[in-house]
Amino acid sequence: MHHFRRTARVDTELAGTEIKAGDKVVTWFVSGNRDEGVFEHADQFDVGRSPNPHMAFGPGGIHHCLGAHLAKMEIRITFEDLLARGVELELTAPPERLRSNFFNGIKRLPVRVIS
C-alpha cells in the first residue's frame, strides 16, 4: 500500500481523534484521492474533475514535488498532441505497476498506436 508513517512529537487532536506524543500516524495515499468528504463520486475516474485537490505530487507545503509543474505540463502537452492527431491507443498487455510503499505508479504500459 502507498503510505508513509511518522511519529507524533506532541499531543494533538486531528478530526476529533486524540493523538498522543509517540503515537504512530500513517497517511494512506491510496484512499486520499478517493475521500468521499472531498470528492463527489469519489471512486469514479473523471479526468475533468474540478476542483480536484488530489494528492499527486504531494499535498503542498514544503514537501510538494519540485518537478510537479514540469510533469503536469509534459502530460498535458502529450495528450493535447495525441488528441489533435486523432491517435488511438490500444493496450497490448496488462500494465506493470511500480512496486513501492511510497509511490503509486505504472512502470510499463504497453500500447499500440492506431492512427
VOPAGU-2260 file (C-alpha; in pm, 1 decimal, decimal comma):
REM VOPAGU-2260
SITE   aa  ch    i         X         Y         Z
SITE  MET   A    0       0,0       0,0       0,0
SITE  HIS   A    1     115,0     352,5     -72,0
SITE  HIS   A    2     170,9     526,6     256,3
SITE  PHE   A    3     416,0     691,6     485,3
SITE  ARG   A    4     436,5     681,3     863,2
SITE  ARG   A    5     550,8     939,8    1113,8
SITE  THR   A    6     572,2     960,2    1493,2
SITE  ALA   A    7     376,8    1236,2    1666,9
SITE  ARG   A    8     610,3    1467,1    1859,8
SITE  VAL   A    9     342,3    1634,1    2072,2
SITE  ASP   A   10     -10,2    1556,9    2190,9
SITE  THR   A   11    -264,5    1686,0    1942,8
SITE  GLU   A   12    -611,1    1623,6    1800,6
SITE  LEU   A   13    -694,6    1554,7    1436,2
SITE  ALA   A   14   -1054,5    1544,3    1314,4
SITE  GLY   A   15   -1176,6    1465,3    1665,8
SITE  THR   A   16    -919,5    1191,8    1729,5
SITE  GLU   A   17    -663,4    1235,5    2007,2
SITE  ILE   A   18    -304,6    1165,2    1907,1
SITE  LYS   A   19     -50,3    1132,5    2186,9
SITE  ALA   A   20     320,5    1211,7    2157,4
SITE  GLY   A   21     492,2     891,6    2043,0
SITE  ASP   A   22     186,6     755,8    1856,7
SITE  LYS   A   23     243,9     639,1    1501,1
SITE  VAL   A   24      45,6     829,8    1237,4
SITE  VAL   A   25       3,2     698,7     882,9
SITE  THR   A   26    -107,6     871,4     562,7
SITE  TRP   A   27    -261,2     629,3     311,8
SITE  PHE   A   28    -233,4     788,9     -32,9
SITE  VAL   A   29    -443,3     512,2    -188,1
SITE  SER   A   30    -754,3     639,3     -13,7
SITE  GLY   A   31    -662,1    1009,9     -10,0
SITE  ASN   A   32    -772,4    1074,3    -368,4
SITE  ARG   A   33   -1098,3     888,5    -307,2
SITE  ASP   A   34   -1211,7    1078,8       1,0
SITE  GLU   A   35   -1591,3    1096,5      -4,3
SITE  GLY   A   36   -1570,8    1406,3     214,1
SITE  VAL   A   37   -1375,7    1586,8     -59,6
SITE  PHE   A   38   -1487,4    1436,8    -391,0
SITE  GLU   A   39   -1835,1    1382,5    -529,9
SITE  HIS   A   40   -1840,7    1030,8    -683,3
SITE  ALA   A   41   -1504,3     966,6    -513,7
SITE  ASP   A   42   -1445,6     620,4    -667,2
SITE  GLN   A   43   -1523,1     731,2   -1021,7
SITE  PHE   A   44   -1238,3     824,3   -1258,4
SITE  ASP   A   45   -1304,7    1170,3   -1400,2
SITE  VAL   A   46   -1018,8    1333,2   -1591,0
SITE  GLY   A   47   -1212,0    1661,9   -1594,5
SITE  ARG   A   48   -1288,7    1672,4   -1221,3
SITE  SER   A   49   -1292,1    2030,5   -1097,9
SITE  PRO   A   50   -1194,9    2135,7    -844,7
SITE  ASN   A   51    -951,8    1849,4    -798,8
SITE  PRO   A   52    -744,4    1885,4    -480,0
SITE  HIS   A   53    -583,3    1543,5    -527,6
SITE  MET   A   54    -262,7    1435,2    -352,9
SITE  ALA   A   55     -45,9    1365,7    -657,5
SITE  PHE   A   56     299,9    1526,2    -629,0
SITE  GLY   A   57     245,4    1580,7    -255,5
SITE  PRO   A   58     -22,9    1775,5     -74,2
SITE  GLY   A   59     164,1    2105,5     -91,3
SITE  GLY   A   60     380,2    2295,5     150,4
SITE  ILE   A   61     747,4    2213,3     195,2
SITE  HIS   A   62     702,2    1857,0      68,6
SITE  HIS   A   63     548,2    1947,7    -266,2
SITE  CYS   A   64     730,1    1780,0    -556,0
SITE  LEU   A   65     978,6    2017,9    -721,0
SITE  GLY   A   66     909,2    1864,7   -1063,3
SITE  ALA   A   67     529,4    1873,3   -1035,5
SITE  HIS   A   68     473,0    2167,0   -1271,7
SITE  LEU   A   69     705,1    2023,4   -1536,7
SITE  ALA   A   70     545,5    1677,6   -1510,3
SITE  LYS   A   71     193,4    1821,4   -1540,3
SITE  MET   A   72     295,3    2028,8   -1842,7
SITE  GLU   A   73     457,7    1727,4   -2013,9
SITE  ILE   A   74     146,2    1514,5   -1960,2
SITE  ARG   A   75     -84,0    1793,0   -2084,9
SITE  ILE   A   76     123,0    1852,3   -2399,3
SITE  THR   A   77     145,0    1479,0   -2472,7
SITE  PHE   A   78    -230,6    1429,1   -2454,0
SITE  GLU   A   79    -309,3    1753,1   -2640,8
SITE  ASP   A   80     -81,9    1638,0   -2924,0
SITE  LEU   A   81    -225,8    1284,6   -2933,2
SITE  LEU   A   82    -583,5    1417,3   -2935,3
SITE  ALA   A   83    -504,3    1672,4   -3209,5
SITE  ARG   A   84    -367,9    1392,2   -3428,9
SITE  GLY   A   85    -669,7    1170,1   -3368,4
SITE  VAL   A   86    -446,0     894,7   -3235,2
SITE  GLU   A   87    -597,5     599,8   -3053,8
SITE  LEU   A   88    -404,9     377,5   -2814,5
SITE  GLU   A   89    -475,1       9,2   -2763,9
SITE  LEU   A   90    -349,4    -176,1   -2457,4
SITE  THR   A   91    -144,2    -478,1   -2569,8
SITE  ALA   A   92     -64,2    -628,6   -2227,1
SITE  PRO   A   93    -157,4    -563,1   -1866,0
SITE  PRO   A   94       8,7    -261,1   -1704,5
SITE  GLU   A   95     309,3    -336,5   -1484,2
SITE  ARG   A   96     278,4    -139,4   -1161,7
SITE  LEU   A   97     570,9      17,4    -981,0
SITE  ARG   A   98     643,7    -173,9    -659,9
SITE  SER   A   99     672,8      85,7    -385,9
SITE  ASN   A  100     519,3     170,7     -49,8
SITE  PHE   A  101     551,5     540,3    -124,8
SITE  PHE   A  102     495,1     594,9    -498,3
SITE  ASN   A  103     185,0     482,6    -683,1
SITE  GLY   A  104     262,5     447,7   -1049,5
SITE  ILE   A  105     289,6     239,4   -1361,1
SITE  LYS   A  106     631,7     109,9   -1459,4
SITE  ARG   A  107     528,0     -15,6   -1805,2
SITE  LEU   A  108     211,4      38,3   -2007,2
SITE  PRO   A  109     246,9    -147,5   -2338,4
SITE  VAL   A  110      26,2       8,2   -2605,0
SITE  ARG   A  111     -12,6       4,8   -2980,8
SITE  VAL   A  112     -70,1     333,1   -3164,4
SITE  ILE   A  113    -365,9     322,1   -3402,6
SITE  SER   A  114    -378,7     615,4   -3644,5
